[in-house]
Amino acid sequence: MENTLRIIITIFFVGLIALAIILFGVFGLAPLGQVGKSKTVKTPSEEIILSDGKTQSTSTEGNMKPTEGQNTAPTQGTTPPPSPVEQTPVNTPPPPKREIRLDVPAGSPDAPQQSAPVSRDSLPVGSAEIVAKDGKLTPQYFAVKEGQEITLALTSGDKRTHILSFESDALMAIAIGVGPNETRTLKFKVPKAGEYKFSCSVPGHAGAGETGVMTVIK
């Protein structure tokens, strides 16, 4: 009788153990030896293909680790810096060309302008030079061609101031003033053929003989 009871108890405990094993297997319960221990799940690394064709691998912590030799700068979602603004060059129109006129008062903006003092040795070849000295203009007469552009030079050969000008209204813009022992020039286009009287306009100089004539020929 006692043996039979022992066999029944043994079978009962064996059944309980088998039932426990079945329950652990069905419901995925951890073995009793692992209760209270943390369970670490290892996730295999993954590769991500970037826009430039290179790859990156992800660790179990979720951090992106670039592959060897890969640029770590972000390739997506980055706004490129603004391009420099190109400045369009401003075309400034040239100043209007000054019209040279001979029928305007001497020294006016449209009249030919005399030069600064120059050396007599630097006068252009073919210049018409007049020397004022001791109450006389030399030469008193000279000839030029109609429409020719000439360089008229006036030199003071003494210690006085002289101003050469023309009597004709057609050449009222022509006037050259020099100081003692000074030379200045003035360029202009010769008017139509004819004779044009000139003189020194300093008071008393013309009466002393500082006069002359420019003859324009065709």
C-alpha positions in Angstrom: 0.0 0.0 0.0 2.8 2.4 0.8 4.6 1.5 -2.4 1.5 2.3 -4.4 1.1 5.7 -2.7 4.7 6.6 -3.4 4.3 5.7 -7.0 1.2 8.0 -7.2 3.0 10.9 -5.6 6.0 10.4 -7.8 3.8 10.4 -10.9 2.0 13.5 -9.7 5.2 15.5 -9.3 6.6 14.2 -12.6 3.3 15.5 -14.2 3.7 18.9 -12.5 7.3 19.2 -13.8 6.2 18.2 -17.3 3.3 20.7 -17.2 5.7 23.5 -16.1 8.1 22.6 -18.9 5.2 22.7 -21.4 4.0 26.1 -20.1 7.5 27.6 -20.2 7.9 26.5 -23.8 4.4 27.7 -25.0 4.4 31.1 -23.4 8.2 31.8 -23.9 8.8 32.2 -20.2 12.5 32.5 -19.2 14.0 29.5 -17.4 14.0 29.8 -13.7 17.7 30.3 -13.7 17.4 33.4 -15.8 14.7 35.1 -13.7 15.8 38.6 -12.5 18.5 38.9 -15.2 18.2 41.5 -18.0 17.8 40.2 -21.5 20.0 41.8 -24.2 18.7 41.6 -27.7 21.4 41.9 -30.3 20.3 43.5 -33.5 22.4 42.9 -36.5 24.0 46.0 -38.0 22.3 47.4 -41.1 23.7 49.3 -44.1 22.0 52.4 -45.4 22.7 53.6 -49.0 23.3 57.3 -49.1 22.5 59.6 -52.0 26.1 59.6 -53.2 26.2 55.8 -53.6 28.2 55.2 -50.3 27.0 53.2 -47.4 26.7 53.7 -43.6 26.2 51.1 -40.9 24.0 51.4 -37.8 25.0 50.0 -34.4 22.8 48.5 -31.8 22.5 51.9 -30.1 21.0 53.4 -33.3 24.0 55.7 -34.0 25.1 56.2 -37.6 28.7 55.1 -38.2 30.1 56.1 -41.6 32.1 53.6 -43.5 35.8 54.1 -44.0 36.8 57.0 -46.2 33.3 58.5 -46.3 32.6 62.2 -45.8 30.7 62.8 -42.6 29.1 66.1 -43.9 25.3 65.7 -44.3 24.2 65.3 -47.9 20.5 65.8 -47.4 18.4 68.5 -45.8 21.3 71.1 -45.9 20.5 74.5 -47.5 23.4 75.5 -49.8 24.9 79.0 -49.0 23.5 81.8 -51.2 25.5 82.5 -54.3 27.2 86.0 -54.4 25.1 88.6 -56.1 26.6 89.6 -59.4 26.9 93.3 -59.9 26.0 94.4 -63.3 28.5 97.1 -64.5 26.9 100.4 -65.0 27.6 101.9 -68.4 28.2 105.6 -67.7 27.6 107.5 -70.9 30.6 109.6 -72.0 30.3 113.4 -71.4 28.9 115.2 -74.4 31.6 116.4 -76.8 32.3 120.0 -76.5 31.5 122.0 -79.6 34.3 124.4 -80.5 33.0 127.6 -81.9 34.9 130.7 -83.1 31.9 133.1 -83.0 31.6 133.2 -79.2 33.3 135.4 -76.7 36.9 134.5 -75.9 37.2 132.4 -72.7 33.6 131.0 -72.9 33.1 127.2 -72.5 32.6 126.7 -76.3 35.6 128.8 -77.3 39.1 127.2 -77.9 41.1 127.2 -74.7 44.7 128.3 -74.5 47.4 126.1 -73.1 49.5 126.4 -70.0 52.9 128.0 -70.4 55.1 125.9 -72.7 58.7 126.0 -74.0 59.3 127.5 -77.4 61.4 124.5 -78.3 58.4 122.2 -77.7 56.1 123.9 -80.3 54.7 121.5 -82.9 56.2 121.7 -86.4 54.2 124.1 -88.6 53.0 126.2 -85.7 52.3 129.9 -86.4 54.3 131.7 -83.7 54.0 135.4 -83.1 56.5 137.2 -80.9 55.5 140.4 -79.1 58.5 142.6 -78.3 59.3 146.2 -78.0 56.0 147.4 -79.5 56.0 145.1 -82.5 54.5 141.7 -83.5 56.8 139.4 -85.5 55.7 138.3 -88.0 53.1 140.9 -88.8 51.7 138.9 -91.7 51.3 135.1 -92.2 49.1 132.9 -94.5 47.2 129.7 -93.8 44.8 127.5 -95.7 41.0 127.5 -95.4 39.7 124.8 -93.1 43.2 124.0 -91.8 43.6 123.3 -88.1 46.6 125.3 -86.9 48.4 125.9 -83.6 48.8 129.6 -83.0 51.5 130.5 -80.5 52.2 133.8 -78.8 55.5 134.6 -77.1 56.3 137.6 -74.9 59.8 138.6 -75.9 60.0 141.3 -73.2 59.0 141.9 -69.6 55.5 142.9 -70.4 52.1 141.2 -70.7 50.5 140.8 -74.2 47.1 139.6 -75.4 46.6 138.6 -79.0 43.1 138.9 -80.4 41.3 139.3 -83.8 39.0 142.1 -84.8 36.6 140.0 -86.9 33.5 138.5 -85.3 34.3 135.3 -87.1 37.3 134.9 -84.8 36.2 136.6 -81.6 36.8 133.4 -79.7 40.5 133.5 -80.4 42.6 135.2 -77.7 45.9 134.3 -76.2 47.4 136.0 -73.1 51.0 135.7 -72.0 53.1 137.1 -69.2 56.7 138.3 -69.3 58.9 135.9 -71.3 56.1 133.4 -71.5 54.8 131.3 -74.4 51.2 129.8 -74.8 49.4 128.1 -77.6 45.8 127.7 -78.9 44.4 125.4 -81.6 41.5 126.2 -83.9 40.2 125.5 -87.4 40.8 128.3 -89.8 37.6 130.0 -91.1 36.8 130.8 -94.8 39.2 132.6 -97.1 39.9 136.2 -96.4 42.1 138.6 -94.4 41.8 138.8 -90.6 43.4 141.6 -88.7 44.9 140.9 -85.2 46.5 143.0 -82.6 47.5 143.2 -78.9 44.5 144.2 -76.9 46.5 145.5 -73.9 45.8 149.3 -73.9 48.4 151.3 -75.8 50.1 148.2 -77.4 48.2 148.3 -80.7 48.8 152.1 -81.0 52.5 151.4 -80.6 52.5 149.0 -83.5 51.6 145.6 -82.2 49.3 144.7 -85.1 49.2 142.2 -88.0 47.1 140.3 -90.6 46.3 136.6 -91.1 45.6 135.8 -94.7 43.4 132.7 -95.3 43.7 131.2 -98.8 41.7 128.4 -100.4 
